[in-house]
Amino acid sequence: MTATTPAASTTPSTDGRTQALTAPRPARRDVHRGFHSNALTLLAAAIFLFLYLPILILVIYSFNANSVVGVWTGISTRWYAELLHDRALIDSFRVSLWVAFWSTLISTVLGTLGAMALERFRFRGKLTFDATMYLPIIIPDIVMALSTLLFFVLVAVPLSRYTILVAHVAFNISFVAVVVRGRLAEMDRGLEEAAADLGANAWTTFRRVTLPLLMPAVVSAALLAFTLSLDDFVITFFVAGPGSTTLPVRVYSMIKFGVTPEVNAISTLMLLGSTALVVLSLWLERK
C-alpha cells in the first residue's frame, strides 16, 4: 500500500492580508486638522494685516522727508522736531495731561470704593447700582457725549476744561471698578480674617492687608483710565469749551486742512504712548 503524502495546502496565506489590514494608513483626521490649521493661520494673518497695516503705513510716513503725503523721498525726523515748536500743539498736550491726571486720580479713588462696596457689602439697590456701573462701558461714546452735554446745558455750567474733567471721570469710574472688582473676587479673604483675629480693626486690615494685595489692580486700573482719558476724542469734542482743546481734538482740527507728516508724527507718538501704558496696565493686572 502506497502511502500518500498530503497535498500542499492551496489556501492562500493570511499573513499578507493581515499585514495589509494592520498597516498604518494616512489619517484623514490629521489631514483635515492640518488644513484647518493652515486656513486659520491665513485668516489670522489677513485680519492682522487689515488691522495693523494702516498703522504701520502711518508710522513709516511720519519719517517721510517730503511734505507731500504719499510721495516718499527719504527718511527724515524733521517733523518730530517741528512738533516742539508748535505752540498750539504743546498747549493742547498740557490740557490733555491735566485732564488725564485729575480724572485718573478721582476715578481711581471712586472706582475702587465702588468696587469694594459691590464686592464686599450688601445693601438695598445693589443690583441696580451694579447694572448702572457698566453703562458707560456698554453705551456708545456718542450717546455718552450727548447726555453729558445735555446735563451741562440743563445745569447752566459753561463748557471748559472742568466739564471735560467731569465727563472723563464719569466714564472712567466704570473701567476702574471692573478691573479692581476682578482682583477682589480672586483675593483670599482668609488673610483679612486672620488679621481681624489678631486684633486689627477694619481700617488697619484694609491698610495693611487688603490695599497691598489690591495695589497692582489699582495701579493697572489707573493706567487704563489715564490712557482712556488721554486718547478720548468724541466725548471731549462735545464738552470742551474755549481754550480747553485737548490733543486729540487738536489733531482732528489739523486733519481738516489735510493729512501732513506732522500729523503722522504726533499720531505715532500718541500711538506709542498709549500702547506702552496699556501693556504696563495688563502686566500689572496679572501680577
PEWOFEN-V546396 format. One line per field, one symbol per residue. ss: DSSP state (@ for helix, = for strand, . for the rest). psi: psi as a letter, one per 20 degrees, with the letter a starting at -180 (. if undefined). A space follows every 50 residues. Layout:
ss = ???
psi = ???
This chain:
ss = ..............@@@@@@@@.....@@@@@@@@@@@@@@@@@@@@@@@ @@@@@@@@@@@..=..........=..@@@@@@...@@@@@@@@@@@@@@ @@@@@@@@@@@@@@@@@@@@.....@@@@@@@@.@@@@..@@@@@@@@@@ @@@@......@@@@@@@@@@@@@@@@@@@@@@@@@@...@@@@@@@@... .@@@@@@@@@@@@@@@@@@@@@@@@@@@@@@..@@@@@@.......@@@@ @@@@@.....@@@@@@@@@@@@@@@@@@@@@@@@@..
psi = ppppqpqppjpqqjgghghhhiqpqpphghghghghghghgggghggggh gighggggggiijphqippiopirpqjhhhhhhijoghhgghhggghggg ghhggghggghghhggghhiqprpjggghggihighhgqqhhgggghggh ghghjlpqpahhhgggghhgihgggghgghhhhhhiqoihhhhghhhjjp agghgghhggghhighhggghghgggggghipggghhhjqapjkprghhg hghhhhjqprhhghghhgghgggggghgghghghhi.
